[in-house]
């Protein structure tokens, strides 16, 4: 179980306790949008990315669990000519490196650049091997005006699987030196028929890898739920999922490759819980069947939406936390079967993060 | 030398008192500012050196015309103001 829950919101970074009477405490950046938060398990440092409306993206690190913060240099796109020259919009996701890379960080950004740091965020380099893929010219924005990297999964064997909206699933087996376009089997109903199966333009809303069986990759896609058993190269669609196969978030069980959680919503412009009933679904058989959990969740007039980074599962696969765009935060101690509301009064939630304290 | 003054909204994030710096164009003036305050750069311009969309620069009472090349003229006794555009929520 985590020691604390950190919540990245539209108006700052908060800590919410879950034992006894839940308490909400603003940690830092009150009033500023926090687009990503990460604790690097290697050293405990916490990173927070901001998306200041007027003054651009920012990145901060705390070595003392949020008491003090140091502003870090930003990932930055190389100088280029032309009106459309790339410029960092914001950091959408942060990820730690592999087991042998304690100082490594990855940053997924808009407009579609993957960045790497080998000095705890003190300097960054664009991963040009991905940025220079010829098919990048076909990527486009989904929800935002420009494409963005929202999922970076680094498994213990060093494989990196990246999810791009809308640019598909990319896999590197050599620490980012070269990339293979995966995602075969994903299907995009928002494209003309002859482009529907094109892996280049897929919109995986979120990718989640089973930590102990990293060939299993779950994908909550714009057009449904998919599972890969070969490390993201090919996917199989899981059909007829009740109450809906649409959503943003997915959490993979850290040990059991057949178990994953989703938070369904009405597709795809509507994006509210089906019939106003807010539920979490779980499969424990690889997607053959789903259980629908509602205990502790609002079952009428609920319009909470859970974004792609706002559902997280703890290391044992029992403790889950999720936050909604309407500022509600829940947690579960029983693998999602029942939930407890911790607060309903946060700003819109972008990400939840289970943090271990010393 | 031109004097550069920053919006109070920026003071939330960085300590940026008014500065006097050399320069005959807005771009030169800001380059001198960034030399003294490197962290300020990403708050004012983007990766390509273009003025951020939600930042406005005035020379005295006139908003600058060239937001990408920052070529508007600055005279020694001018004041340069860096403001944020009115937006948010």
Interface residues (C-beta under 8 A of the other chain):
Chain A: X52 X53 X54 X55 X56 X57 X58 X71 X74 X76 X77 X79 X80 X85 X86 X87 X88
Chain B: X9 X10 X13 X39 X42 X43 X44 X46 X47 X48 X49 X50 X52 X54 X55 X84 X85 X87 X88
